[in-house]
Amino acid sequence: MPPPERFLYIVGTSFTGSTLLSFLLNLHPEIVCVGESDPNFSNWPDPGQYPCSCGATLAECPFWTAVGGEMAARGFRFDPSHWQTSFRPRSRVGRRLLSGERGDELRSTLAERGSSLGSHVRTVALRNQALVDSARTVTGKPVFADASKDVSRVRLLERTTDLTPHVVHLVRDSLGFVASKKSRASKNRRAARGGRIANASRYWNRRGSQAEDLFAMLPAERRLRVRYEDLCRDPEREFARICAMVGLTPLPGPYEFLSGEHHVIGNRMRLTSSSEITLDERWRSILTPEEAETVRRLTRRYRQAFGY
């Protein structure tokens, strides 16, 4: 009996190892993982030049070209300039209506049914469903994994498509996350606000709260928490836990995750040349003792909830 079709979705923050997990998942012969199905091309004047992890540009990548052909057969134009898988509307009011934060499902549902915003949501939902189906067809793999990480996105996908998400909450110690934000801010002035210790800590708390709310809505068999640190220390065990949730036979290690075919979209790690999995604990040198204590204090609630 062939494995059942599954939709696997990764939620969490940036700097949690979601690109690493995407590559690992893609190694499995029954899983196709493209990283972020809802990518940000805003810094690319020509999205077609965005580099796929395979080494080709999106415009020339044979996988994404084939997916575009399958999308066309389903009635959708799909290419780097016509990706359109994001539910995020342009208006601030629309974004707030669709965020669904603090359990305000009624507000989000009403927005989905509204004339303009509702039409946008329904169109994007159909494109996302077609993208999942197209990637499965191109690869012959029954499980599609999306590492877009946004909680509101997966909630909308569950309500507006035939997809039934199995959710992995990939979480990293708040110390490591805040240190990464601080490090990035030192290299990029535009990221300075996010790099402030208190702001980054509050953001980590907010995403943790959203993940907890999502888990409360999902049955136990469709939710799993994976800690970044555990994934790095014992990738075989954590990979096996994910496989079990979606009904697949575990893939034994060791993992040379760059050796097989991959077409991952995400951060710069997708362009790395090494398959070595190492635990990043640079927070010990990036954060001062006072900053580390501030992070611990501000994030105590969810650190305890997530086993830190």
Backbone bond lengths (Angstrom), bond angles and torsions (degrees), N, CA, C in turn:
res aa  C-N    CA-C-N  psi(-1)  N-CA   C-N-CA  omega(-1)  CA-C   N-CA-C  phi
1 M - - - 1.461 - - 1.537 109.45 -
2 P 1.341 117.41 128.21 1.468 119.57 -179.00 1.519 110.84 -68.42
3 P 1.346 117.21 153.47 1.464 120.34 177.87 1.523 110.44 -61.56
4 P 1.318 118.40 147.35 1.471 120.95 179.86 1.520 111.17 -71.58
5 E 1.331 115.96 152.64 1.453 119.73 174.59 1.523 109.00 -69.78
6 R 1.305 115.40 135.66 1.459 120.95 -179.02 1.535 108.84 -138.25
7 F 1.333 114.74 152.40 1.457 121.72 173.57 1.522 107.14 -117.58
8 L 1.325 115.68 113.44 1.463 122.00 -176.99 1.521 108.53 -105.25
9 Y 1.330 116.26 130.66 1.460 119.85 -176.28 1.528 109.40 -129.55
10 I 1.336 116.02 133.83 1.456 121.79 -179.67 1.524 108.83 -104.49
11 V 1.332 116.85 124.44 1.454 121.54 174.58 1.523 109.36 -110.69
12 G 1.323 115.87 157.76 1.457 120.55 179.06 1.510 110.86 152.76
13 T 1.318 115.86 -164.20 1.460 122.03 177.91 1.525 109.22 -102.44
14 S 1.313 115.22 178.09 1.461 119.48 168.55 1.528 108.50 -70.95
15 F 1.310 117.06 167.59 1.464 123.79 177.25 1.533 112.76 61.30
16 T 1.324 117.63 33.69 1.466 120.48 179.99 1.520 112.86 -111.96
17 G 1.327 118.12 -2.83 1.458 120.46 -177.07 1.511 113.58 92.23
18 S 1.338 117.54 21.04 1.466 119.33 -178.65 1.527 112.03 -66.80
19 T 1.339 117.28 -30.94 1.465 118.99 176.93 1.520 110.37 -69.57
20 L 1.321 117.09 -41.41 1.465 120.87 174.46 1.521 110.30 -57.65
21 L 1.325 116.89 -47.55 1.461 120.03 -179.81 1.524 110.83 -63.69
22 S 1.317 117.45 -36.66 1.469 120.60 177.82 1.514 111.23 -59.20
23 F 1.328 116.80 -45.25 1.461 120.71 178.65 1.526 111.03 -63.88
24 L 1.322 117.08 -42.09 1.466 120.06 179.47 1.520 110.88 -62.74
25 L 1.321 116.58 -46.54 1.462 120.09 -179.96 1.520 110.88 -59.79
26 N 1.316 115.97 -39.67 1.462 120.52 -176.92 1.520 112.80 -67.30
27 L 1.342 117.01 -18.25 1.465 120.13 176.19 1.520 112.28 -67.14
28 H 1.343 116.28 -28.00 1.466 119.35 -175.62 1.527 110.22 -68.77
29 P 1.312 118.41 134.78 1.470 120.46 -177.18 1.521 114.40 -66.06
30 E 1.353 117.53 -9.64 1.462 120.14 -179.84 1.533 112.54 -111.95
31 I 1.329 117.81 5.27 1.469 120.91 -177.06 1.518 110.38 -122.91
32 V 1.342 116.21 131.08 1.456 121.00 168.70 1.516 106.68 -111.66
33 C 1.317 115.49 121.90 1.458 121.58 178.48 1.516 108.91 -125.95
34 V 1.319 115.89 123.82 1.463 120.77 -178.23 1.526 111.30 -105.95
35 G 1.326 116.90 13.19 1.455 119.17 -175.69 1.508 109.98 75.28
36 E 1.318 117.54 -123.88 1.459 122.19 -176.67 1.529 110.91 -88.32
37 S 1.319 116.32 109.06 1.468 120.22 177.17 1.519 111.62 -72.03
38 D 1.330 116.01 -15.89 1.461 122.52 179.97 1.531 108.09 -116.83
39 P 1.343 117.94 69.80 1.463 120.84 -172.76 1.518 113.02 -77.51
40 N 1.323 114.90 162.53 1.462 121.55 176.75 1.529 108.67 -105.66
41 F 1.317 115.99 108.20 1.460 121.11 179.87 1.529 111.39 -101.73
42 S 1.330 117.67 15.20 1.471 120.77 -171.29 1.526 112.93 -61.98
43 N 1.318 117.64 -27.38 1.464 120.24 -178.98 1.530 113.04 -90.12
44 W 1.328 115.42 7.52 1.467 119.20 -177.41 1.529 109.38 -116.78
45 P 1.332 118.01 104.54 1.471 120.07 177.39 1.522 111.80 -54.12
46 D 1.335 115.65 -35.77 1.462 120.89 176.18 1.525 108.01 -120.71
47 P 1.346 118.79 97.46 1.465 120.96 -177.92 1.523 113.14 -57.28
48 G 1.318 116.51 -23.77 1.454 119.64 179.45 1.517 112.84 -62.70
49 Q 1.341 117.03 -20.83 1.465 121.46 -179.95 1.526 112.07 -89.86
50 Y 1.317 117.12 -1.05 1.468 120.87 177.28 1.536 108.43 -61.62
51 P 1.336 118.02 131.07 1.471 119.48 -175.82 1.527 113.29 -80.30
52 C 1.305 115.99 125.43 1.461 121.42 169.84 1.530 107.63 -76.42
53 S 1.310 117.26 156.64 1.470 119.57 -179.36 1.521 112.03 -64.61
54 C 1.330 117.76 -19.23 1.465 120.54 -179.65 1.523 112.37 -71.37
55 G 1.352 116.51 -13.82 1.459 120.67 -179.71 1.517 113.70 109.16
56 A 1.325 116.62 -19.38 1.464 120.50 177.48 1.527 109.78 -88.99
57 T 1.318 116.08 163.76 1.456 119.11 170.90 1.530 108.40 -76.85
58 L 1.327 116.23 162.36 1.467 118.55 179.11 1.522 111.19 -59.89
59 A 1.334 116.27 -35.06 1.469 119.55 -179.15 1.512 112.30 -65.95
60 E 1.339 117.15 -27.54 1.465 120.66 -175.97 1.524 113.08 -108.27
61 C 1.303 118.08 -7.79 1.465 120.98 -177.03 1.528 110.64 -64.45
62 P 1.333 118.21 125.66 1.475 119.79 -178.13 1.527 112.87 -64.52
63 F 1.339 116.96 -32.75 1.462 118.95 179.21 1.521 110.88 -66.53
64 W 1.340 116.37 -50.80 1.462 118.62 -176.85 1.528 111.19 -69.66
65 T 1.314 116.94 -28.09 1.461 119.33 174.31 1.522 110.54 -66.10
66 A 1.338 115.68 -42.32 1.469 119.85 178.13 1.524 111.13 -65.65
67 V 1.337 116.55 -39.80 1.468 119.74 176.85 1.528 109.95 -61.71
68 G 1.333 116.37 -41.12 1.459 119.76 176.99 1.519 112.21 -59.80
69 G 1.336 116.25 -38.21 1.465 119.80 176.92 1.516 112.23 -64.97
70 E 1.336 116.84 -41.39 1.462 120.54 177.74 1.521 110.81 -66.82
71 M 1.333 116.25 -37.65 1.464 119.09 177.40 1.528 110.55 -63.91
72 A 1.328 116.21 -40.36 1.467 119.69 178.75 1.521 111.02 -62.01
73 A 1.336 116.38 -38.35 1.463 119.97 178.12 1.519 111.54 -64.66
74 R 1.333 116.09 -22.53 1.466 121.35 178.58 1.520 111.89 -95.34
75 G 1.335 116.41 3.93 1.456 120.38 174.56 1.514 115.33 95.61
76 F 1.353 117.51 16.06 1.460 120.53 -177.55 1.522 110.86 -123.33
77 R 1.316 116.15 136.38 1.457 119.95 169.16 1.529 107.52 -82.31
78 F 1.310 115.68 125.95 1.464 119.59 -176.73 1.520 109.13 -142.00
79 D 1.320 114.99 114.57 1.460 122.66 175.80 1.523 106.38 -156.79
80 P 1.342 119.01 176.77 1.461 119.55 -176.20 1.524 114.75 -55.74
81 S 1.314 118.12 -29.32 1.465 120.91 179.43 1.529 112.57 -89.71
82 H 1.325 116.33 -7.13 1.466 121.44 179.54 1.534 108.39 -135.02
83 W 1.320 115.21 59.80 1.472 120.12 -178.36 1.522 109.06 -80.01
84 Q 1.334 115.99 -62.55 1.468 123.77 168.13 1.532 113.82 53.26
85 T 1.332 115.81 49.23 1.471 119.86 175.81 1.528 112.01 -108.18
86 S 1.333 116.51 3.91 1.461 119.78 -177.88 1.523 110.96 -90.62
87 F 1.334 115.74 132.02 1.458 120.48 175.31 1.530 111.16 -77.42
88 R 1.310 117.61 -14.93 1.454 122.48 -171.84 1.533 110.92 -65.65
89 P 1.344 117.81 111.54 1.464 119.99 178.62 1.524 111.12 -76.98
90 R 1.293 116.46 167.71 1.462 120.14 -177.20 1.526 112.18 -74.10
91 S 1.308 117.22 -34.45 1.459 119.37 -175.14 1.526 111.90 -79.41
92 R 1.332 115.38 146.03 1.465 120.47 178.59 1.522 110.76 -64.03
93 V 1.328 116.86 -39.28 1.470 119.98 179.36 1.518 110.11 -62.58
94 G 1.328 116.17 -43.70 1.464 119.68 179.00 1.514 111.70 -61.91
95 R 1.346 116.87 -40.98 1.471 119.89 179.00 1.517 110.96 -63.32
96 R 1.318 116.92 -40.20 1.472 119.61 179.29 1.521 111.04 -67.31
97 L 1.316 116.83 -38.19 1.461 120.05 -179.97 1.526 111.65 -64.61
98 L 1.326 116.78 -36.46 1.462 119.91 -176.06 1.523 113.60 -90.06
99 S 1.321 117.54 -7.66 1.463 119.33 -176.50 1.510 112.10 -67.10
100 G 1.334 117.12 -34.48 1.466 120.03 178.49 1.512 113.74 63.74
101 E 1.322 119.22 23.84 1.448 121.33 -178.16 1.523 110.59 -73.40
102 R 1.331 114.73 158.21 1.462 123.23 178.66 1.524 111.87 58.88
103 G 1.317 116.61 29.08 1.457 120.28 174.34 1.509 114.14 73.19
104 D 1.331 119.60 15.80 1.451 121.61 -176.83 1.524 110.49 -81.76
105 E 1.333 115.78 66.30 1.469 120.90 -177.55 1.526 111.58 -67.80
106 L 1.333 117.10 -33.13 1.458 119.82 -177.83 1.517 110.53 -62.76
107 R 1.335 116.06 -45.51 1.460 120.17 -179.70 1.521 110.60 -60.36
108 S 1.331 116.79 -43.73 1.460 120.38 -179.18 1.523 111.26 -67.02
109 T 1.327 117.07 -40.45 1.465 121.03 -179.89 1.523 110.57 -63.16
110 L 1.324 116.60 -42.90 1.455 120.37 178.48 1.526 110.52 -62.05
111 A 1.334 115.62 -38.89 1.459 119.38 179.25 1.516 111.20 -64.47
112 E 1.328 116.03 -40.15 1.464 120.01 -179.46 1.521 111.51 -62.80
113 R 1.348 116.85 -29.50 1.462 120.58 -176.76 1.522 112.49 -92.68
114 G 1.336 117.51 -9.06 1.454 120.78 178.28 1.512 111.42 -64.24
115 S 1.319 116.62 158.77 1.461 120.80 -171.82 1.529 112.76 -59.39
116 S 1.331 117.95 -65.61 1.464 120.86 -175.00 1.519 111.71 -73.82
117 L 1.318 116.23 -53.46 1.466 120.07 -177.87 1.527 110.60 -65.86
118 G 1.316 116.50 -38.24 1.461 119.72 178.77 1.514 111.95 -63.83
119 S 1.331 116.45 -38.81 1.465 119.88 177.97 1.519 110.54 -64.49
120 H 1.338 116.27 -40.59 1.470 120.66 177.35 1.524 110.49 -60.13
121 V 1.330 116.81 -46.31 1.458 120.93 -178.13 1.523 110.88 -63.06
122 R 1.322 117.01 -44.02 1.466 120.02 -178.22 1.530 111.34 -65.67
123 T 1.324 116.82 -38.79 1.461 120.34 178.76 1.523 111.19 -65.20
124 V 1.328 116.61 -45.61 1.462 120.76 179.75 1.523 110.73 -65.14
125 A 1.318 116.58 -38.58 1.464 120.25 178.65 1.524 111.04 -60.48
126 L 1.323 116.93 -44.20 1.460 120.66 179.66 1.528 110.92 -64.24
127 R 1.318 117.34 -38.19 1.466 120.54 178.83 1.528 110.81 -66.32
128 N 1.313 116.93 -41.42 1.463 119.74 179.05 1.524 111.53 -65.78
129 Q 1.325 116.87 -41.69 1.464 119.85 177.13 1.532 109.64 -60.98
130 A 1.316 116.56 -43.30 1.467 120.50 -179.80 1.524 111.35 -66.20
131 L 1.333 117.11 -35.92 1.458 119.98 178.93 1.524 111.06 -64.45
132 V 1.319 116.60 -44.93 1.465 120.35 177.86 1.524 110.27 -60.34
133 D 1.329 116.57 -47.72 1.465 120.75 -179.21 1.527 111.16 -63.40
134 S 1.326 117.04 -38.50 1.467 120.88 -178.83 1.523 111.25 -67.63
135 A 1.326 116.98 -43.12 1.467 120.02 179.58 1.527 110.51 -65.02
136 R 1.315 117.09 -38.10 1.469 119.94 176.44 1.524 110.58 -63.30
137 T 1.320 116.77 -41.58 1.463 120.66 -179.47 1.525 111.36 -65.42
138 V 1.326 116.98 -45.03 1.461 121.56 -178.22 1.518 111.90 -63.02
139 T 1.325 117.02 -40.22 1.464 121.31 -175.43 1.522 114.08 -95.02
140 G 1.327 117.00 -21.11 1.463 120.28 -174.44 1.516 112.55 73.93
141 K 1.323 117.42 15.53 1.462 121.94 -178.61 1.531 110.06 -101.19
142 P 1.327 118.86 134.71 1.464 120.83 -173.82 1.529 115.12 -82.09
143 V 1.326 117.78 -19.60 1.463 120.23 -176.12 1.523 109.47 -107.43
144 F 1.327 115.53 123.31 1.467 121.29 177.46 1.518 108.16 -107.34
145 A 1.330 116.75 131.04 1.466 121.68 -179.60 1.518 110.51 -116.67
146 D 1.325 115.53 130.85 1.458 123.47 -179.59 1.527 108.06 -117.18
147 A 1.337 116.90 122.07 1.468 120.84 -178.84 1.524 111.41 -107.53
148 S 1.337 116.78 37.65 1.462 120.00 -178.86 1.525 112.70 -70.80
149 K 1.317 118.14 -21.61 1.470 126.22 169.51 1.523 115.44 78.38
150 D 1.318 118.72 -19.53 1.464 121.15 -175.02 1.532 111.53 -77.38
151 V 1.329 116.36 127.67 1.465 121.05 -177.59 1.525 111.84 -68.85
152 S 1.330 117.17 -43.31 1.461 118.95 -178.27 1.524 111.13 -61.57
153 R 1.329 117.43 -31.27 1.468 121.29 178.98 1.520 111.17 -64.53
154 V 1.319 117.24 -47.75 1.463 118.98 -177.37 1.528 110.89 -69.61
155 R 1.327 117.77 -31.79 1.460 119.30 176.84 1.523 110.59 -66.11
156 L 1.328 116.53 -39.28 1.461 119.62 177.81 1.524 110.70 -68.02
157 L 1.323 117.15 -40.14 1.465 119.78 179.08 1.526 111.21 -61.80
158 E 1.312 116.52 -39.04 1.469 118.39 179.69 1.524 111.47 -67.27
159 R 1.333 116.93 -35.69 1.463 119.58 -176.49 1.519 113.31 -81.55
160 T 1.340 117.73 -24.70 1.464 119.55 -169.41 1.522 114.39 -115.95
161 T 1.323 118.24 -0.76 1.467 121.18 178.95 1.520 109.81 -131.20
162 D 1.327 115.68 178.77 1.467 120.77 175.54 1.521 111.92 -86.44
163 L 1.333 117.11 2.73 1.461 121.56 -179.08 1.529 110.45 -74.38
164 T 1.319 115.52 137.19 1.456 121.73 176.71 1.524 107.57 -115.79
165 P 1.320 117.30 98.18 1.465 119.57 -171.07 1.520 114.86 -71.11
166 H 1.326 114.93 135.53 1.457 123.59 165.36 1.525 104.78 -101.98
167 V 1.308 117.11 119.30 1.462 121.71 -166.75 1.523 111.98 -107.16
168 V 1.331 114.66 130.06 1.460 122.23 170.42 1.523 107.75 -106.43
169 H 1.321 116.42 120.06 1.465 120.00 172.11 1.520 106.89 -91.40
170 L 1.322 115.47 105.66 1.456 121.68 179.16 1.522 107.45 -93.58
171 V 1.319 116.36 113.87 1.462 120.44 -173.84 1.523 110.24 -124.04
172 R 1.320 114.66 144.96 1.463 121.38 176.88 1.522 109.02 -119.17
173 D 1.313 116.38 148.31 1.454 121.57 175.52 1.532 109.07 -48.19
174 S 1.326 116.73 134.03 1.461 121.07 -178.91 1.524 112.27 -56.26
175 L 1.327 117.81 -30.58 1.466 120.99 179.03 1.528 110.89 -62.97
176 G 1.332 116.00 -45.03 1.454 120.10 179.19 1.514 112.12 -67.32
177 F 1.343 116.25 -40.02 1.462 119.75 -179.87 1.527 111.08 -64.89
178 V 1.319 116.78 -49.50 1.468 120.22 -178.35 1.530 110.76 -63.34
179 A 1.315 117.06 -39.10 1.462 120.13 177.95 1.524 110.75 -62.13
180 S 1.324 117.66 -39.92 1.466 120.66 178.57 1.527 111.05 -65.23
181 K 1.337 116.06 -39.71 1.459 119.51 176.90 1.529 110.50 -64.28
182 K 1.326 116.54 -41.41 1.463 120.20 178.94 1.525 110.63 -64.21
183 S 1.312 116.94 -42.77 1.452 121.55 -179.78 1.521 110.80 -63.50
184 R 1.318 116.55 -42.13 1.457 120.01 179.39 1.522 110.65 -65.63
185 A 1.336 116.81 -38.65 1.454 120.18 -179.21 1.521 111.64 -63.57
186 S 1.312 116.87 -32.70 1.463 120.25 179.90 1.522 111.96 -69.18
187 K 1.342 116.82 -20.52 1.457 121.55 -179.99 1.519 112.76 -100.60
188 N 1.325 115.79 -15.79 1.459 120.13 -173.33 1.527 108.63 -140.11
189 R 1.311 117.20 108.88 1.461 120.42 -176.77 1.517 112.10 -60.63
190 R 1.317 116.43 -32.64 1.458 119.27 -179.47 1.510 111.62 -65.85
191 A 1.330 118.24 -21.27 1.464 121.69 -179.54 1.518 111.78 -93.55
192 A 1.351 117.10 4.77 1.457 119.90 -173.36 1.515 112.32 -59.50
193 R 1.339 117.63 -41.12 1.460 118.85 -178.96 1.520 110.77 -59.81
194 G 1.345 116.89 -46.44 1.460 120.00 179.78 1.511 112.57 -66.18
195 G 1.350 117.00 -21.20 1.445 119.56 -178.02 1.509 114.32 -83.34
196 R 1.310 118.31 -9.99 1.444 119.94 177.19 1.521 109.73 -63.47
197 I 1.317 115.23 138.04 1.456 120.65 -172.01 1.525 112.14 -57.87
198 A 1.329 117.54 -49.39 1.465 120.60 -177.19 1.518 111.46 -66.09
199 N 1.338 116.94 -43.52 1.466 119.76 -179.85 1.522 111.59 -63.18
200 A 1.338 115.98 -44.10 1.462 119.44 -179.97 1.520 110.96 -64.85
201 S 1.322 117.38 -36.73 1.465 120.97 178.41 1.522 110.65 -65.64
202 R 1.335 116.55 -42.71 1.468 119.45 179.16 1.528 111.04 -65.51
203 Y 1.319 116.05 -37.45 1.467 119.28 177.90 1.528 110.03 -63.71
204 W 1.332 117.64 -43.58 1.466 121.27 177.94 1.519 110.31 -59.68
205 N 1.336 116.85 -41.36 1.462 120.59 177.14 1.522 111.50 -63.06
206 R 1.324 116.42 -44.07 1.460 120.00 -177.21 1.516 111.62 -63.63
207 R 1.336 117.73 -43.35 1.458 119.44 178.38 1.524 111.08 -67.89
208 G 1.334 116.60 -33.92 1.459 119.07 175.32 1.511 112.06 -64.82
209 S 1.329 116.24 -40.88 1.460 120.86 177.92 1.525 111.08 -63.51
210 Q 1.324 117.07 -42.33 1.458 120.56 178.43 1.525 111.30 -61.89
211 A 1.333 116.30 -40.79 1.462 119.91 178.64 1.523 110.67 -64.84
212 E 1.324 117.42 -40.46 1.457 121.04 178.29 1.528 110.84 -63.24
213 D 1.336 117.07 -42.39 1.467 120.37 177.73 1.524 110.85 -62.40
214 L 1.327 116.27 -40.82 1.464 120.25 178.66 1.521 110.86 -63.98
215 F 1.313 117.12 -44.48 1.460 121.17 -179.99 1.527 111.23 -61.38
216 A 1.316 116.88 -35.19 1.463 120.23 179.65 1.523 111.59 -64.91
217 M 1.340 117.43 -23.22 1.457 122.10 -179.81 1.522 113.13 -89.20
218 L 1.333 117.15 -17.20 1.460 121.10 -173.53 1.526 111.45 -99.58
219 P 1.322 117.62 145.66 1.473 119.47 173.18 1.524 109.99 -66.44
220 A 1.317 116.21 154.54 1.466 121.45 -174.36 1.520 112.35 -57.27
221 E 1.326 117.19 -33.37 1.464 119.69 -176.64 1.532 112.90 -75.63
222 R 1.324 117.70 -5.62 1.463 120.01 179.86 1.523 112.13 -117.78
223 R 1.303 117.71 23.27 1.463 119.70 178.19 1.526 109.50 -143.69
224 L 1.320 115.16 144.86 1.459 120.64 -178.00 1.523 108.57 -155.55
225 R 1.324 115.78 132.82 1.464 119.74 175.80 1.516 109.37 -102.24
226 V 1.317 116.07 129.60 1.457 122.63 178.47 1.528 107.75 -124.33
227 R 1.304 117.13 125.62 1.458 120.62 177.41 1.527 109.92 -89.52
228 Y 1.318 115.02 136.51 1.462 121.51 -179.85 1.524 110.92 -53.01
229 E 1.320 116.38 -43.61 1.457 120.75 -177.40 1.527 111.63 -62.82
230 D 1.340 116.42 -39.68 1.467 120.31 177.77 1.524 111.27 -68.53
231 L 1.330 116.00 -36.76 1.467 120.29 178.84 1.524 110.68 -62.66
232 C 1.324 116.49 -40.17 1.469 120.14 -179.56 1.530 111.40 -72.96
233 R 1.326 117.09 -38.50 1.463 119.89 -176.70 1.523 112.65 -75.87
234 D 1.327 116.79 -35.46 1.463 120.58 -177.91 1.529 109.77 -142.99
235 P 1.331 117.90 71.00 1.467 120.40 -176.61 1.516 113.51 -60.74
236 E 1.325 117.86 -31.85 1.464 120.08 -178.97 1.527 111.08 -65.05
237 R 1.320 116.29 -42.96 1.476 119.82 179.80 1.523 111.04 -65.71
238 E 1.334 117.84 -45.48 1.462 120.24 -177.02 1.527 111.14 -69.80
239 F 1.323 116.77 -36.74 1.459 120.68 176.73 1.531 109.40 -62.90
240 A 1.322 116.89 -41.11 1.465 120.79 179.60 1.523 111.46 -63.35
241 R 1.321 117.63 -36.98 1.467 121.26 178.32 1.525 110.63 -63.00
242 I 1.337 116.12 -41.14 1.462 119.67 179.30 1.525 110.60 -67.71
243 C 1.323 116.51 -43.31 1.468 120.50 178.54 1.528 110.50 -58.86
244 A 1.314 116.73 -41.65 1.467 120.46 -179.93 1.520 110.71 -61.33
245 M 1.335 117.32 -39.14 1.462 119.80 -178.39 1.523 111.98 -63.78
246 V 1.329 117.82 -34.89 1.463 120.19 -177.70 1.528 112.09 -100.50
247 G 1.329 117.09 11.23 1.454 120.75 173.01 1.509 115.48 75.68
248 L 1.335 117.16 32.31 1.459 121.23 -179.72 1.523 111.23 -113.81
249 T 1.315 115.78 154.08 1.459 121.38 174.04 1.524 108.91 -70.63
250 P 1.324 118.63 132.06 1.469 120.40 -179.29 1.520 111.85 -59.95
251 L 1.318 115.42 151.36 1.455 122.13 177.37 1.526 108.13 -103.03
252 P 1.322 118.29 114.78 1.464 119.69 -177.33 1.527 111.96 -70.03
253 G 1.335 114.75 150.48 1.463 120.64 176.43 1.519 109.87 -87.61
254 P 1.333 117.49 -174.13 1.469 126.25 -2.21 1.522 111.90 -72.62
255 Y 1.330 115.30 162.85 1.451 120.83 -172.10 1.530 112.43 -110.84
256 E 1.312 115.59 117.90 1.461 122.00 170.22 1.526 106.07 -100.93
257 F 1.347 114.82 79.11 1.460 118.26 -167.11 1.527 114.32 -71.09
258 L 1.326 117.76 -10.06 1.464 119.83 176.71 1.521 112.80 -95.73
259 S 1.332 116.50 -1.54 1.460 119.70 -174.69 1.521 112.87 -78.94
260 G 1.307 118.21 -30.68 1.457 120.78 -178.12 1.520 112.47 -91.21
261 E 1.327 115.60 -177.94 1.469 120.61 177.75 1.519 109.22 -72.75
262 H 1.327 116.98 134.15 1.456 120.48 178.67 1.524 109.62 -149.87
263 H 1.321 114.75 146.21 1.469 121.43 -178.54 1.526 107.03 -140.69
264 V 1.326 114.15 66.58 1.459 121.88 -172.17 1.521 110.56 -96.01
265 I 1.327 114.29 135.22 1.461 122.19 175.51 1.523 107.65 -109.88
266 G 1.325 117.06 135.31 1.458 119.90 -179.40 1.505 111.09 166.06
267 N 1.340 115.79 -141.16 1.455 118.07 -177.08 1.529 111.15 -81.30
268 R 1.330 115.17 -176.60 1.469 119.89 -172.56 1.522 114.10 -65.97
269 M 1.331 117.38 -15.55 1.460 118.69 179.73 1.533 111.53 -61.51
270 R 1.346 116.29 -24.45 1.468 118.51 -179.33 1.518 111.95 -63.13
271 L 1.343 116.76 -15.79 1.456 121.56 -178.50 1.520 112.16 -102.07
272 T 1.335 117.16 10.75 1.455 121.25 -177.97 1.518 110.79 -70.33
273 S 1.328 115.89 163.87 1.462 120.20 179.93 1.520 112.31 -114.27
274 S 1.330 116.95 9.72 1.459 120.94 -177.15 1.527 110.82 -122.69
275 S 1.340 115.06 140.10 1.459 120.91 175.98 1.525 112.22 -98.20
276 E 1.309 116.08 8.59 1.464 119.54 -178.57 1.526 109.95 -71.55
277 I 1.331 116.35 132.12 1.454 122.33 178.49 1.526 108.42 -102.60
278 T 1.314 116.17 114.10 1.462 120.70 -178.57 1.516 109.60 -127.65
279 L 1.306 116.42 142.55 1.463 122.68 178.44 1.528 109.11 -78.77
280 D 1.317 115.92 124.02 1.464 121.61 179.95 1.532 108.86 -88.32
281 E 1.313 116.88 108.47 1.462 121.88 176.69 1.524 111.28 -119.64
282 R 1.317 115.64 33.88 1.462 119.73 -178.87 1.523 112.76 -67.71
283 W 1.350 116.83 -9.68 1.460 119.24 178.09 1.528 111.46 -58.26
284 R 1.331 116.42 -26.44 1.463 120.09 -178.46 1.530 111.93 -63.61
285 S 1.331 117.09 -27.92 1.457 120.15 177.93 1.525 112.65 -103.64
286 I 1.331 117.26 -21.40 1.468 120.52 -178.58 1.527 111.57 -79.68
287 L 1.333 117.02 -40.74 1.463 121.15 -179.46 1.519 110.40 -90.82
288 T 1.310 115.99 137.38 1.456 119.61 172.09 1.530 108.38 -73.26
289 P 1.326 119.26 160.47 1.473 120.28 176.63 1.528 112.13 -54.80
290 E 1.320 117.45 -37.59 1.468 120.65 179.36 1.526 110.80 -67.65
291 E 1.326 116.71 -41.25 1.463 119.71 178.68 1.525 110.93 -65.75
292 A 1.317 116.59 -42.36 1.463 120.04 179.66 1.525 110.42 -61.08
293 E 1.322 117.53 -40.50 1.457 120.80 179.14 1.528 110.79 -66.90
294 T 1.327 116.64 -37.53 1.463 120.08 176.37 1.522 111.00 -61.99
295 V 1.325 116.86 -44.69 1.465 121.00 179.24 1.530 110.11 -61.63
296 R 1.315 117.12 -46.20 1.467 120.13 179.24 1.525 111.04 -58.48
297 R 1.311 116.21 -42.52 1.462 120.12 -177.81 1.527 111.24 -67.63
298 L 1.336 116.56 -44.85 1.461 119.80 -176.02 1.529 112.70 -72.71
299 T 1.314 117.67 -25.01 1.474 120.43 -175.82 1.524 112.49 -112.12
300 R 1.322 116.51 17.40 1.475 120.39 -173.53 1.527 112.52 -55.71
301 R 1.311 117.10 -43.51 1.475 120.80 -174.51 1.530 111.44 -57.03
302 Y 1.331 116.46 -53.44 1.456 118.68 -175.04 1.530 112.29 -81.90
303 R 1.321 117.46 -24.06 1.466 118.56 171.36 1.528 109.77 -58.80
304 Q 1.325 115.72 -43.47 1.466 119.46 179.07 1.528 110.86 -68.67
305 A 1.345 116.55 -39.79 1.467 119.79 -179.68 1.526 111.85 -63.75
306 F 1.328 116.41 -31.86 1.461 120.98 -176.42 1.527 112.86 -98.62
307 G 1.329 116.50 6.55 1.470 120.31 173.63 1.496 114.96 86.06
308 Y 1.335 118.94 24.68 1.461 121.11 178.15 1.536 110.16 -101.99
